[in-house]
């Protein structure tokens, strides 16, 4: 496999632009081919980042064209592109969530494993070194016996939401778009503590739905089979931040920018704060030499040709992708309490 892999881009929208800029900035490969539903958008993307626009998914998946496919189309379109690439033995990095349905996500993972082909769900924050540092602190029981996780992702942008978030047919709503961040963080903590990612109970305590019946804000309390409790929040109405707090018998660990740790322009940086029972605290900065999309692309490129079919935990592996898809299914289908 070449040191600078050839990337195929499926869905040349906003997030694909962020990803391609990271590829170029950190020299992590080249854009070789681009497929999307609109011809001018494909051509514009290639003018900016290189590569050839193709007018059919099959054209991108021809032998010798790409080494790995980055799928960034709207959520309901992920499965078709992911499966087509896997069936041809081409590695896939798929934007989160992998699909809008847990059964479909599990089926694609089965295909990847049967084909011995790399399939990665793109939770980019998990590639940042602050998660490795947090894993070490949890292993070392720095805050004693952990009993609660509080995780939030919220941005006040409800009047500027794109159609893909507002439309039920495009997998809209806050839970699939941003709710997976706090949900995956809770699964990460549960697994670090020896849990099996099983949800014993989920209660949706509040929710705001649009006139098209997609949730724009949602708050849920999850109890895992291990006994760990997690409060999950996602919002397009309120600036909740991007934080994670883990409460234990001997203090709390706080990641103020758990999910967007390298927004230096906005003053965000990876860090872990330890708050002790007496109220005293200490802060450890955890920096990276590139953004999370760069770290993600670097890790995926490093895994090509290795025979691996997934990233290794504490990055999101196939076990967690399955568990997360099931958790998001339950969260979306559970009505808010009166």
QUIFEN-V93701 format. One line per field, one symbol per residue. ss: DSSP state (a for helix, b for strand, c for the rest). phi: phi as a letter, one per 20 degrees, with the letter a starting at -180 (. if undefined). A space follows every 50 residues. Layout:
ss: ???
phi: ???
//
This chain:
ss: cccccbbbbbcccaaaaaaaaaaaaccccbbbbbbcccaaaaaaaaaaac cbbbccaaaacccccccbbbbcccaaaaaaaaaaaaacccbbbbbccccc caaaaaaaaaaaaaacccbbbbcaaaacaaaaaaaaaaaccccccbbbbb bbbbcccaaaccaaaacaaacccaaaaaaaaaaaaaaaaaaaccccccbb bbbbbbbbbcccccbbbbbbbbbbccccbbbbbbbcccccbbcbbbbbcc bbbbbcbccccccaaaccccbbbbbcccccbbbbbccccccaaaaaaaaa aaaccccccccccccccaaaaaaaaaaaaaaaaccccc
phi: .ffdfeedddneefffffffffgffdldpcedbccafdgffgfffffedn ndfcebgfffefgnecebdddcfggfeggffffffffemdfcddgffgbe bfffgffffffgffelcfcceeefffeeffffffgffffelgdmefcbcc ccbbcfbfecefffeeeffdmfoffffcfffffffffgfgffenfdmeee acceebaddefdmdfdcbccdddegfofdcddccbddceencdcccdcfc pcdcdfcfdcecegfenebfacdddegenfbbcdfcdcebffffffffff ffefmenfdbfdgeffdfgfgfffffffgfgfeeffff
//
